[in-house]
Amino acid sequence: MEKNKLLRMDNVGIVVDSLDDAIAFFEEIGLNFEGRSIIEGEWAGRVTGLGSQRVEIAMMATPDGHSRLELSRFLTPPAKSDHRTAPVNALGYLRVMFTVEDIDEMVARLIKHGAQLVGEIVQYEDSYRLCYIRGPEGLLIGLAEQLDNQ
């Protein structure tokens, strides 16, 4: 019997306190804002297991249109735990990684939006320059610049 095949990954979800700050930050990275809406109703609570819920979401897409972030702000019930200050070796989902043209320029722009460099920008062999930053609300973001000599 043939296995069903995976078709695609639709999005990665990130829970935030401020949708406006998160949207502005991810737009600065280069994602495109697609829209904002309220998700509520019995069906939504059945999906998440939270029962009655009301969530405001914003969808952000990469320039190529293949990847999306779903930013969520829970109105009810309120967020229960906080992973934003977890160290980079904490269990669970860690970060989202973006490839950028000029990592130094991108980091400088994001610092103006309140981002902080976690460690430093380092070069991996002749392939990439990489770093982690903490964006709004401490979200951990990876940045990579592919080097031309590949």
N, CA and C of each residue as an Amber inpcrd file, in Angstrom:
protein
   450
   0.8410000  -1.1830000   0.0000000   0.0000000   0.0000000   0.0000000
   0.8830000   1.2420000   0.0000000   0.5580000   2.2000000  -0.8560000
   1.3500000   3.4280000  -0.9810000   1.0190000   4.3980000   0.1440000
   2.0750000   5.0230000   0.6820000   1.8900000   6.0330000   1.7300000
   1.3450000   7.3190000   1.1280000   0.5290000   8.0390000   1.8960000
   0.1480000   9.3850000   1.4830000   1.3740000  10.2570000   1.5290000
   1.4980000  11.1790000   0.6080000   2.6870000  12.0140000   0.5770000
   2.4000000  13.3950000   1.1610000   3.4010000  13.9770000   1.7440000
   3.3200000  15.3310000   2.2700000   3.2140000  16.2900000   1.0940000
   2.2930000  17.2330000   1.1650000   2.1190000  18.1860000   0.0720000
   2.9210000  19.4610000   0.2770000   2.9360000  20.0030000   1.4970000
   3.6790000  21.2350000   1.7820000   3.5860000  21.5440000   3.2710000
   4.4120000  22.4830000   3.7300000   4.2630000  23.0570000   5.0600000
   3.5720000  24.4000000   4.8550000   2.4240000  24.6030000   5.4780000
   1.6600000  25.8260000   5.2520000   2.1930000  27.0190000   6.0150000
   2.4760000  26.8460000   7.3090000   2.9680000  27.9830000   8.0790000
   3.5500000  27.5370000   9.4070000   4.2160000  28.4710000  10.0550000
   4.7030000  28.3140000  11.4270000   3.9340000  29.3260000  12.2560000
   3.4080000  28.9040000  13.3950000   2.6460000  29.7900000  14.2590000
   3.4880000  30.3420000  15.3970000   3.3260000  31.6330000  15.6560000
   4.0330000  32.2920000  16.7500000   3.0110000  33.0930000  17.5430000
   2.9500000  32.8690000  18.8550000   2.0350000  33.6060000  19.7270000
   2.7630000  34.8330000  20.2610000   2.1100000  36.0030000  20.1610000
   2.7100000  37.2680000  20.5880000   1.7120000  38.0630000  21.4270000
   2.2150000  39.0500000  22.1520000   1.3640000  39.9870000  22.8860000
   0.9210000  41.1330000  21.9880000   1.8100000  41.6040000  21.1040000
   1.5010000  42.7440000  20.2450000   1.6270000  42.3520000  18.7770000
   0.4930000  42.2170000  18.1070000   0.5290000  41.9190000  16.6740000
   1.1640000  43.0620000  15.8930000   0.8650000  44.3040000  16.2820000
   1.4150000  45.4490000  15.5480000   2.9370000  45.4360000  15.5690000
   3.5420000  45.1980000  16.7370000   5.0050000  45.1600000  16.8360000
   5.5880000  43.9980000  16.0360000   4.9500000  42.8330000  16.1210000
   5.4530000  41.6590000  15.4050000   5.3270000  41.8530000  13.8910000
   4.2190000  42.4100000  13.4370000   4.0400000  42.6650000  12.0040000
   5.1210000  43.6170000  11.5040000   5.3470000  44.7080000  12.2180000
   6.3650000  45.6910000  11.8110000   7.7490000  45.0460000  11.7590000
   8.0690000  44.2110000  12.7320000   9.3700000  43.5510000  12.7890000
   9.5570000  42.6170000  11.5960000   8.5710000  41.7710000  11.3260000
   8.7110000  40.8170000  10.2330000   8.6290000  41.5000000   8.8700000
   7.9320000  42.6230000   8.7740000   7.9770000  43.4120000   7.5390000
   9.3780000  43.9740000   7.3210000  10.0420000  44.3720000   8.3900000
  11.4140000  44.8930000   8.2760000  12.3590000  43.8050000   7.7810000
  12.1280000  42.5610000   8.1940000  12.9370000  41.4490000   7.6880000
  12.6700000  41.2460000   6.1970000  11.4320000  41.5130000   5.7640000
  11.1060000  41.3730000   4.3510000   9.8790000  40.5200000   4.0680000
   9.1910000  40.0640000   5.1150000   7.9600000  39.3170000   4.8900000
   6.8450000  40.2750000   4.4780000   5.8980000  39.7670000   3.7190000
   4.7640000  40.5520000   3.2520000   3.5460000  40.2850000   4.1180000
   2.9160000  41.3620000   4.5820000   1.6860000  41.2640000   5.3680000
   0.5540000  40.8720000   4.4340000  -0.1350000  39.7740000   4.7550000
  -1.2260000  39.2950000   3.9060000  -2.6040000  39.6600000   4.4440000
  -2.7260000  39.8130000   5.7560000  -4.0320000  40.1240000   6.3090000
  -4.1230000  39.7760000   7.7780000  -5.2220000  40.2280000   8.3480000
  -5.4510000  40.1040000   9.7820000  -6.9130000  39.7320000   9.9940000
  -7.2030000  38.8630000  10.9500000  -8.5910000  38.5130000  11.2260000
  -8.7380000  37.9370000  12.6280000  -9.9770000  37.8200000  13.0460000
 -10.3110000  37.2070000  14.3330000 -10.7890000  35.7850000  14.0580000
 -10.2500000  34.8420000  14.8090000 -10.6710000  33.4410000  14.7210000
 -11.3540000  33.1080000  16.0420000 -12.5930000  32.6690000  15.9470000
 -13.3270000  32.3070000  17.1620000 -14.4080000  31.3120000  16.8090000
 -14.9820000  30.7560000  17.8210000 -16.0600000  29.8100000  17.6200000
 -15.7110000  28.4460000  18.1510000 -16.7530000  27.6490000  18.2900000
 -16.6110000  26.3140000  18.8690000 -15.6550000  25.4450000  18.0500000
 -15.6830000  25.5750000  16.7280000 -14.8210000  24.7620000  15.8700000
 -13.3440000  25.0310000  16.1550000 -12.9850000  26.3090000  16.3820000
 -11.5830000  26.6680000  16.6220000 -11.1000000  26.0740000  17.9400000
 -11.9330000  26.1460000  18.9660000 -11.5730000  25.5610000  20.2570000
 -11.4280000  24.0530000  20.1960000 -12.1590000  23.4080000  19.2880000
 -12.0220000  21.9630000  19.1160000 -10.6910000  21.6220000  18.4700000
 -10.2030000  22.4770000  17.5850000  -8.9010000  22.2310000  16.9460000
  -7.7800000  22.3560000  17.9750000  -7.8010000  23.4310000  18.7670000
  -6.7010000  23.7140000  19.6950000  -6.8340000  23.0170000  21.0390000
  -8.0290000  22.5510000  21.3620000  -8.2540000  21.9400000  22.6690000
  -8.4600000  22.9600000  23.7710000  -8.6030000  24.2400000  23.4140000
  -8.7500000  25.2990000  24.4200000 -10.2010000  25.6280000  24.7450000
 -11.1410000  24.9650000  24.1090000 -12.5490000  25.2910000  24.3360000
 -12.8760000  26.6250000  23.6900000 -13.6280000  27.4390000  24.4080000
 -14.0140000  28.7470000  23.8740000 -12.7780000  29.6300000  23.7450000
 -12.5310000  30.1250000  22.5680000 -11.3490000  30.9590000  22.3580000
 -11.6640000  32.0710000  21.3670000 -10.8780000  33.1310000  21.4770000
 -10.9480000  34.2580000  20.5300000  -9.5130000  34.6880000  20.2910000
  -9.0610000  34.5840000  19.0370000  -7.6660000  34.8170000  18.6850000
  -7.6170000  35.7720000  17.4940000  -6.7760000  36.8040000  17.6000000
  -6.5280000  37.6700000  16.4620000  -5.2580000  37.1710000  15.7890000
  -5.3290000  36.9470000  14.4700000  -4.1580000  36.4480000  13.7540000
  -3.7620000  37.4080000  12.6390000  -2.4960000  37.3470000  12.2720000
  -1.9830000  38.0630000  11.1060000  -1.1310000  37.0720000  10.3330000
  -1.2980000  37.0560000   9.0130000  -0.5070000  36.1680000   8.1670000
   0.5710000  36.9830000   7.4670000   1.7900000  36.4640000   7.4990000
   2.9560000  37.0710000   6.8660000   3.5540000  36.0320000   5.9140000
   3.9390000  36.4540000   4.7130000   4.4780000  35.5250000   3.7160000
   5.8710000  35.9470000   3.2800000   6.6970000  34.9620000   2.9730000
   8.0120000  35.2500000   2.4010000   7.8200000  35.8000000   0.9940000
   8.7950000  36.5520000   0.4810000   8.6540000  37.1560000  -0.8440000
   8.3650000  36.1480000  -1.9550000   8.8690000  34.9160000  -1.8210000
   8.6150000  33.9060000  -2.8610000   7.2300000  33.2780000  -2.7410000
   6.5120000  33.5760000  -1.6390000   5.1620000  33.0630000  -1.4470000
   5.0760000  31.6260000  -0.9880000   6.1960000  30.9760000  -0.7200000
   6.1890000  29.5620000  -0.3530000   6.0770000  29.3120000   1.1490000
   6.4310000  30.2830000   1.9790000   6.4220000  30.0830000   3.4230000
   5.6470000  31.2060000   4.1050000   5.0060000  30.8700000   5.2150000
   4.2190000  31.8610000   5.9360000   4.4460000  31.7320000   7.4380000
   4.2700000  32.8730000   8.1090000   4.1830000  32.9050000   9.5670000
   2.7550000  33.2910000   9.9150000   2.1830000  32.5940000  10.8740000
   0.8850000  32.9800000  11.4220000   1.1590000  33.5510000  12.8080000
   0.9930000  34.8420000  12.9360000   1.1760000  35.5140000  14.2150000
  -0.1710000  35.5240000  14.9270000  -0.2120000  35.0730000  16.1820000
  -1.4650000  34.9610000  16.9190000  -1.3910000  35.7180000  18.2340000
  -2.4750000  36.4310000  18.5370000  -2.6210000  37.0910000  19.8380000
  -3.9070000  36.5600000  20.4560000  -3.7540000  35.7970000  21.5470000
  -4.9120000  35.2040000  22.2130000  -5.6200000  36.2540000  23.0540000
  -6.8840000  36.5090000  22.7100000  -7.7170000  37.4260000  23.4790000
  -8.3630000  36.6570000  24.6300000  -8.9110000  35.4600000  24.3250000
  -9.3940000  34.5220000  25.3420000  -9.1550000  33.1130000  24.8290000
  -8.7170000  32.2060000  25.6440000  -8.1310000  32.4450000  26.9640000
  -6.7640000  33.1150000  26.8230000  -6.3000000  33.7640000  27.8880000
  -4.9830000  34.4070000  27.8160000  -3.8550000  33.3720000  27.7110000
  -2.7110000  33.8200000  27.2260000  -1.5310000  32.9420000  27.1240000
  -1.2010000  32.3830000  28.5030000  -0.7810000  31.1010000  28.5550000
  -0.5260000  30.4240000  29.8270000   0.9420000  30.3460000  30.2120000
   1.8170000  30.2430000  29.2550000   3.2340000  30.1130000  29.5790000
   4.0370000  30.9800000  28.6410000   5.3150000  31.1440000  28.9530000
   6.1470000  32.0850000  28.2170000   7.4980000  31.4480000  27.9260000
   7.7880000  31.2560000  26.6470000   9.0490000  30.6390000  26.2260000
  10.0470000  31.6650000  25.7060000   9.6740000  32.9490000  25.7530000
  10.4680000  33.9730000  25.0680000  11.8630000  34.1700000  25.6410000
  12.0720000  33.8340000  26.8790000  13.4100000  34.0170000  27.4480000
  14.1490000  32.6880000  27.5960000  13.6000000  31.6340000  27.0030000
  14.2600000  30.3300000  27.0790000  15.5980000  30.3950000  26.3490000
  16.6100000  29.7210000  26.8720000  17.9040000  29.7000000  26.1780000
  17.7910000  28.9250000  24.8710000  18.7530000  29.1200000  23.9810000
  18.6910000  28.4920000  22.6590000  18.7880000  26.9700000  22.7120000
  19.1520000  26.4080000  23.8550000  19.2050000  24.9430000  23.9640000
  17.9980000  24.3830000  24.7160000  16.9150000  25.1660000  24.8410000
  15.6930000  24.6870000  25.4990000  14.9750000  23.7000000  24.5800000
  14.2790000  22.7390000  25.1820000  13.5190000  21.7740000  24.4010000
  12.3140000  22.4370000  23.7410000  11.9100000  21.9040000  22.6220000
  10.7390000  22.4200000  21.9220000  11.1510000  23.2320000  20.7100000
  10.1690000  23.9150000  20.1320000  10.4570000  24.7480000  18.9650000
  11.4200000  25.8460000  19.3480000  12.3980000  26.0740000  18.4990000
  13.4580000  27.0010000  18.8520000  13.3150000  28.3470000  18.1600000
  13.3840000  28.3620000  16.8500000  13.4500000  29.6280000  16.1260000
  13.0390000  29.4320000  14.6870000  12.8590000  30.5440000  14.0070000
  12.6290000  30.5620000  12.5700000  13.8990000  31.1470000  11.9500000
  14.3760000  30.5570000  10.8510000  15.5940000  31.0090000  10.1870000
  15.2300000  31.6310000   8.8450000  15.7940000  32.8130000   8.5790000
  15.5900000  33.4960000   7.3120000  16.9290000  33.6880000   6.6220000
  16.9580000  33.4980000   5.3010000  18.1400000  33.8050000   4.5060000
  17.9840000  35.2230000   3.9790000  19.0130000  36.0410000   4.1870000
  18.9880000  37.4550000   3.7900000  20.1670000  37.7460000   2.8680000
  20.0840000  38.8700000   2.1600000  21.1690000  39.2390000   1.2400000
  22.3930000  39.7540000   1.9810000  22.2070000  40.6160000   2.9620000
  23.3150000  41.2700000   3.6690000  23.0200000  41.2210000   5.1660000
  23.6450000  40.2810000   5.8520000  23.3360000  40.0510000   7.2640000
  23.7110000  41.2510000   8.1380000  24.8140000  41.9170000   7.8250000
  25.2280000  43.0690000   8.6370000  24.2020000  44.1990000   8.5400000
  23.7550000  44.4750000   7.3180000  22.7690000  45.5270000   7.1030000
  21.4400000  45.1660000   7.7650000  21.0280000  43.8970000   7.6610000
  19.7650000  43.4560000   8.2550000  19.8200000  43.5590000   9.7760000
  20.9090000  43.1140000  10.3800000  21.0390000  43.2020000  11.8400000
  20.9950000  44.6600000  12.2820000  21.6960000  45.5440000  11.5760000
  21.6790000  46.9740000  11.9260000  20.2580000  47.5320000  11.8670000
  19.4960000  47.1740000  10.8370000  18.1080000  47.6400000  10.7170000
  17.2370000  47.0990000  11.8400000  17.4120000  45.8160000  12.1650000
  16.5620000  45.2010000  13.1890000  16.8960000  45.7130000  14.5860000
  18.1470000  46.0540000  14.8330000  18.5260000  46.6340000  16.1320000
  17.7950000  47.9590000  16.3360000  17.5890000  48.7090000  15.2570000
  16.8200000  49.9590000  15.3520000  15.3670000  49.6950000  15.7410000
  14.8970000  48.4570000  15.5390000  13.5440000  48.0500000  15.9210000
  13.5440000  47.3280000  17.2700000  14.6400000  47.4220000  18.0110000
  14.6950000  46.8300000  19.3400000  15.2620000  45.4290000  19.4160000
  15.6950000  44.8600000  18.2990000  16.2720000  43.5150000  18.3220000
  17.6390000  43.5340000  19.0140000  18.0190000  42.3920000  19.5540000
  19.3220000  42.2450000  20.2060000  20.0220000  41.0260000  19.6220000
  21.2980000  41.1700000  19.3360000  22.1120000  40.0590000  18.8650000
  22.3110000  39.1070000  20.0370000  22.0600000  37.8020000  19.8460000
  22.1920000  36.8210000  20.9240000  23.6600000  36.5180000  21.1970000
  24.3950000  36.1870000  20.1700000  25.8260000  35.9100000  20.2980000
  26.5660000  36.8870000  19.4210000  27.0580000  36.3760000  18.3030000
  27.7190000  37.2420000  17.3270000  27.4620000  36.6900000  15.9290000
  27.7670000  37.4770000  14.9260000  27.6680000  37.0190000  13.5380000
  28.9280000  36.2100000  13.2590000  28.7390000  34.9510000  12.8370000
  29.8890000  34.0760000  12.5870000  29.8200000  33.5150000  11.1760000
  30.9790000  33.1150000  10.6720000  31.0410000  32.5030000   9.3470000
  31.2050000  31.0090000   9.4960000  30.3690000  30.2470000   8.7700000
  30.4780000  28.7930000   8.7230000  31.1550000  28.4170000   7.4100000
  32.3790000  27.9390000   7.5300000  33.1850000  27.5530000   6.3730000
  33.1140000  28.6400000   5.3010000  32.9910000  28.2450000   4.0480000
  32.8600000  29.2150000   2.9560000  31.4200000  29.3060000   2.4890000
  30.4810000  28.8880000   3.3560000  29.0950000  28.7490000   2.9420000
  28.1790000  29.8700000   3.3990000  28.1820000  30.1480000   4.7000000
  27.2080000  31.0770000   5.2690000  27.8270000  31.9510000   6.3470000
  27.2110000  33.1130000   6.5550000  27.3960000  33.9070000   7.7680000
  26.0650000  33.8070000   8.4920000  26.1070000  33.5710000   9.7970000
  24.9090000  33.2580000  10.5820000  24.8790000  34.0270000  11.8920000
  23.6650000  34.2600000  12.3960000  23.5080000  34.7890000  13.7500000
  22.1020000  34.5180000  14.2440000  21.9390000  34.6370000  15.5530000
  20.6230000  34.6300000  16.1870000  20.3870000  36.0150000  16.7450000
  19.1440000  36.4730000  16.6240000  18.7410000  37.7210000  17.2580000
  17.4690000  37.4660000  18.0420000  17.2280000  38.3220000  19.0170000
  15.9420000  38.3080000  19.7170000  15.2000000  39.5490000  19.2630000
  14.0170000  39.3270000  18.6970000  13.1940000  40.4070000  18.1810000
  12.1860000  40.8630000  19.2190000  11.0560000  41.4110000  18.7700000
  10.0480000  41.8880000  19.7030000   9.5950000  40.7480000  20.6060000
   9.3860000  41.0590000  21.8560000   8.9270000  40.0950000  22.8580000
   9.9000000  38.9380000  23.0360000  11.1600000  39.1240000  22.6480000
  12.1650000  38.0960000  22.8630000  12.1360000  36.9500000  21.8700000
  11.3730000  37.0860000  20.7750000  11.3060000  36.0120000  19.7830000
  12.6890000  35.7300000  19.2140000  13.0480000  34.4640000  19.1580000
  14.3530000  34.0670000  18.6430000  14.2600000  33.8650000  17.1380000
  15.0960000  34.5970000  16.3990000  15.1170000  34.5600000  14.9400000
  16.5440000  34.2590000  14.4880000  16.6880000  33.3720000  13.5310000
  17.9840000  33.1040000  12.9290000  18.0850000  33.8300000  11.5960000
  19.2700000  34.3620000  11.3190000  19.5360000  35.0110000  10.0320000
  20.7400000  34.3380000   9.4030000  20.6710000  34.1200000   8.0920000
  21.7730000  33.4970000   7.3590000  22.0000000  34.2640000   6.0680000
  23.2620000  34.4880000   5.7590000  23.6390000  35.0820000   4.4820000
  24.4700000  34.0540000   3.7380000  23.9690000  33.5960000   2.5960000
  24.7100000  32.6470000   1.7880000  25.8380000  33.3810000   1.0880000
  27.0440000  32.8360000   1.1830000  28.1980000  33.4790000   0.5710000
  28.2760000  33.1180000  -0.9120000  28.7570000  34.0410000  -1.6970000
  28.7730000  33.9020000  -3.1580000  29.7050000  32.8100000  -3.6720000
  30.6790000  32.4240000  -2.8910000  31.7050000  31.5080000  -3.4050000
  31.2810000  30.0390000  -3.3140000  30.0010000  29.7710000  -3.4130000
  29.5470000  28.3700000  -3.3960000  29.3720000  27.8440000  -4.7930000
